[in-house]
Amino acid sequence: MQAPDDFNPPVGRAEQVAPGVRRILCGNPSAFTYRGTNTYLVGSGDLAVIDPGPDDAAHLAAILSAPRAGERITQILVTHAHRDHSPLARALSRETGAPVLAYGGALAGQSEVMRRLAQSGEIGGGEGADSDFVPDVSLPDGATVSGEGWHMTAIWTPGHFGNHMVFDLRGTVFCGDLVMGWATSIVSPPDGDLTDFMASCERLRARAPRRLLPGHGAPIEQPGERIDWLLAHRRTREAAILEALAAGPAASADLAARIYTDIPAAMLPAATRNVLAHLIDLMGKNRVAPEGDLTAATVFRRLS
């Protein structure tokens, strides 16, 4: 799915995107962040800031200047500990006195499979992780976060990252990097777990949200349709990997080069991590097996 060319909001300006919700775009565009990170302000009076973004002085100034007369930032929510979402939380907390809330620190929520892989040190990964991130308050799955005239439900949605959470404001869901309208999410082991990612997408789909406000890109006004497409896309990738392995054992980099024929060469390393995530998921389903110890370069063979 191509990114919409008409999504190009001004950097650093608070704009209303939903009732009681304003968005401030950070000036950190890239192949992985699209136009930049979306920071959201929720409420009036007592404000929640969702995903303050990278350690960027200009963006910090934009957030601090956004509250209107009589408003103050009272809570800082972080969807997950990637460097384009969480590092500015600590500076914003110092400036406002507001606590930082998230599921947990950078290693919280990591699946047992991914924890073992991380400890082995052979799988690589760790791209973009804010390894120093620790919230002031750890939110359990299903927790309610409230302010003056609003309340949100915090939902643990691991997959893109172990500590990933989304926040549901009466059917408008701040979905971080779980679902985006401009691209599919990267799932890179051991920070990302495709088995968890698919389950989290299914869980969000079951809530039937009315609107998704992602960490990057435009609001998603047909959430069910978009989530269905993402799930189908992942299943198509799985089928393509199994089909490729029918011709013989291969490593994730070789499979990515064969399968991802429609992306720039610079994106192939990320595609390779996605393929590795699929292979680990397929291992759990007893569909493939590694030839030797599991590393980033391991060759896999098809079992069924």
N, C-alpha and C positions, 0 to 999 in steps of 0.2 A: 504494500500500500504506500503510495507516494504522500509525502508531506504536503499539506495545503499551502500554496504559494502566498495566499492572502493572510496568513498568520505572521504578522510582523509588528507587534506592539512596540511602543517606545520603551526604551530602557529606563528604569528608575522612576517611573511614574505610576502611582496607584490608580488603577482603573477598576470600576465595578464590573464583575463578571457573573454575578448571581446575587439574589437578594441577601444583603448582609455580608457579602464577600467581595473583597478587593484583591487584585493581583498586582504584584510588582515584579517585572522581569529583570533578572540580573544580566549584566553584560558579559556573559561567559559562553558565547556560542561555540559549538564544536560539532564534530561528527556524531558525538554521543549525547550532546545536550540540546541539539537543534538550535533555536534562537537563544537559548539560555535557560537557567533555572527559574521556575515560577515560584515565587514566595507569595503566600496568601495571608491576608488579614481577615479575621472573622469577628463579626459582632460590631457593636457600638458601645461606648462606655468602656467596659472591660474587653480588651482585644486579645485574641489568640493569634500568634504568628505561626504559620505552618511552613516548615522547611526554609529557614533563614538563608541557606545557601552557602557558597564558598567563602573563604576568608578574604573578603573584598571590602575595602574601606568605603568605596563609593556606594556599594549596595547597603552597607550598614547605615550610612548617612541617609539613604533613600527610605529605609525602613523607619528610622527614628523620626524622620520628618513627615511620615504619612499620617499618624494619628491627628484627628481633628480636635478642636477645642472640647475639653471635657472627656477626652478619650485617653486611655493609657494601656500599654502593653502589660498584661498580667500573666500570660502563659506563653511558652515557646514549645511547640510540638515539632518533633522530627520524625519523618516517615522511616528513614533508615540512614545508616552511617556510611554513606558515600561522600567523597570530598566535595561534590557539587551540591550537597544538601545540608550537611550538618556542621561543618567547622565554624561558621559564623555564630552558631548558637551561644557559645561561651561569651564572646564579646558582647552580643546583644543582651545576654543575661546580666553582665556587669553594668551595662549602661542603664538598664531598666529595673533591675532587681527581680525580674520575672524568672521563675524556675524553668528548667529545661525538662520536658517530659518525652519519653520514648519507651519502646518495649524493653530496652536494656542497652548495654554497651555494645561495642562493635562485634563481640563474639557471641552475644546472646542469641538464642534461637537457632544456632547452627545444628543441623541434624547430626545424629551419631555417625552416619556414613561420612559426612563431610568433615566432621571433627577428626576422625581417624585419618582421612586423607591429608588434612592440614598438618597433623602431627608427623606424618611421614616425610613431609617436606619435598616430595617428589612430583607433586601435581601442578605446581606453579600457582598462578592466580594471584588474587590480592589486588587486582587493578583498581585503583581509585578508592580503596577503603580508607576511611578515617579511623585508623586503628586506635587513636587516643580518645575516641568519643565515649563519654560516660554521662548519662543523664542525671539530673538531680532526683527525679522521680521515675521509677520503673513502672510502667502501666501493664497490668495484667490484661490478657485477652478479654474483651467485653467491658472494659472499664468505661465509665462515663466521665467526660471532661466537660465542665460547665463554666459559664461566665454570665454576665448580665444579659438576660434575654436569649440565651442560646445554650444548647448542650450537644455534645457529639459523643458517639460511641467509637471507642478505639478497638480495632479488629486486627489481630495478629495475622499477617499474610506473608509468611516466609516463602522464599523461592528465588526472587531476584537478589535478595540479601536475607540473611538469617533473622535479623531484628526488624524486618520490614513490617510496618503497620499502615493501615488506612484509617481514615477518620470520617465517619458518617454523620453528616449534618442534615437530618430529616430528609434523607434520600439523595442529597448532594454529597458525593463521596470524593474526598481528597485522596487520590489513589497512588500518589508517589510515582514510582517507576514500575508498579505492577502492570498497569495498562496505560499505553500511550496511543494517541491517534496518529502520530506521524511515523512511527516505526514500531517494531517489536522490541521487547525488552531483552537485553543481554542477560544470559544466565551463565556465569562463569564459576565453576568449582574452584576451591571449596567454599567461597562466599555464597555462591548461588547453587541451588539444588532444584533440578527440573521436576523431580517428583513432587516436591513441595510447591513449586511454582504452579503446576497444573491444578493441584488441589486448591490452592489459594484462588486461582481464577474461577474455578467451579464454585467456591464458597461465595465469592463476590457476586457471581452471576445469580446465585440463588437468592440473594438479597433484593434483586430487582431494583437496582438504583435508578433514579430518574436522570441523573447527570453525573458525569465523572469530571473532576478537575485534576488533571495529571501534573506531574512534576516538570514536564516539558511539553510544549505545544498547546494547541487550542483545546477548549472544553469539548468533551465528547457527549453529544446530545442523544445518541442512540447506543447507550451502554451495552444492552443485551446483544445487539447485532455485532458490536465491536469485539466483545469478549468471545462470542461464538466464533468469529473469524479468527481470533488469535489462537483459540484452542484447536480449530481445524487446521490452521497453519502449522502448528507444532506437530500435529498428528501426520500431516503430509511430510514434514521433514523426517519424522521417525520412519515412515514408510520408505522414503528415498534412501535413508541410511541402510535399512535392511536390504533394500534392493541392490544397493552398491556392494554390500558385503556378500551378497549371493555370488558375486564374481570372484570372491576370494578375500582373505584377511587384509585389513588396511588400518592405518593409523588415522587419528582425527584430522590431521592436516591434509592428508591425501583425500579423505572423504569430503572435507570442506571445499577443496579445489574442484572436485567433480560436481558437487551439488550446488554450491553457491556461484553460479555462473553469471548472475545478473547484478553483481555488486562491484564497486571499485576494489582494486588490489589492496589498497590501504585498509580495507575493512576485513580482509581475510583472516587476520589473527583473531579478531572478535568472533568471526564465524566459526573458526576452529574451536574456540572455547565453547560455543553453543553446541557444536557437534559432540565434543567431549561430554558435555552435560547430558546429551541424549544417550550417549553410550553408557554412561554410569546408570542412568535411569533404566536402560534396556538390560543392564546386568542384573538389576534388582528384579526384573521381570523374567529372568532366565532366558532372554532372547539372544544375548551375546556373551562372550567370555574373553577376558584379556589373555594374551600370550605372555605370561610372566607377570612380574609385579606391575601394579597400576601406577603409571607415570603419565606426564603430558604427552609423551611420544609412544606410548604403548600401542601395539598392534592388536586389533580385536578380530575375532572370528564369529561368524553367525552360528547360533545353535538351532534356531527354529524359524 
